[in-house]
Amino acid sequence: MALPYLTLRAARNLHLAAQGLLTKPRRRARASDISKTISQMSLLQIDTINIVARSPYLVLFSRLGQYSPGWLDEALASGELIEYWAHEACFLPKDDFALVRHRMLQPENMGWKYKPEWMVEHAKEIELLLNHIAENGPVRSADFEHPRKGAGGWWEWKPHKKHLEGLFTSGLVMVIERRNFQRVYDLTTRVMPDWNDELHLIHQQDAERQMLENSARSLGIFRPEWLADYYRLRRVSVTSVIEEWQKQEKVTPVQTEKLGEMWVHHSLLPLLPHAEQDKLKATHSAVLSPFDPVVWDRKRAQALFDFSYRLECYTPAQKRKYGYFVLPLLHQGALVGRMDAKMHRKQGELEIISLYLEEGIKPRASLISGLHDALTKFALWQGAVRIVLGNIPAALASSWGTGWEIAPTS
């Protein structure tokens, strides 16, 4: 029996449907949408760069539209979410504590995130720090002074910051909130008082199988080699798991244009007939974060969207091709371009330093209108009252000029 056949566009649209990026938001966002959206993606990667909105807030905006960034902070502080190493540092649904607990109990396997020699060398200080938290409540790294005045940079983190990072990775403390995006730590026994490793711990192999299934659901359609990266899994037998899923009817094989055989998660089966007929329509235009699940696996973005992408903020300025913090641009199911932008908060101005369309993308009226709307909403959400344009394609400049004023919405 022949496998269902999907065009490349249909495969992309199934993936975007799984990610919540296929169509425009149907209603105004609510605070309850934060946890639902993170659950749909399985995890939300954290990054601190704030030249525009910080990444986790932007990833949510791309899916929800206008919403209050404070809702994410509140979801963490209320205990709906936890923070731990998943893809990288991520916000996760609280129930997923069980999925990552085995990592906490084997911190020596966490690479650079945990330095056993540091924890042993400073064991007495760390014990005093834990006692301090137990007696006085949650702490931030900023609550402690650096022993060398003027020291700075990640290579000269003050000791208490290293202590807290080690305790966080080993699961002895958890992040209970962020103040000005700084982590606030409390004892895990206080955050998860009902947790008992002897009763509740999920074996590593079982936890990783659940992570793989989460990855399959959140990707929607996938190649086997795409699964392990989602949670940064190592040495997992993906092929045997997929064979078992197929027997259990959790996944369906399909044949796709250019990409060959792929797998569709059963949660997307209602959309599969529309995808087969190439009638699954993408209507959303949005600015994406460099750490959005759609693009964080650069090889996957290249294969699925023909989008060659790298983040250049760690590249010397003279060697950058596109800019410091370049944001992918999504339009109706395709990654059509990228832009380097900066939010000037005091002036209420979003500066588009440069904007590039991908090779072969024609700036038709629908694209010009869709990107204009996406940029306007992106700027408005950040409190901008105007957009200023720098180096952009001539076809866009002829329609947009050097920028535009933004009328606030109620």
Summary of the structure (lengths in Angstrom):
residues: 410
radius of gyration: 22.6
end to end distance: 54.9
largest distance: 71.5
contacts: 1249
relative contact order: 0.13
helix: 44%
strand: 20%
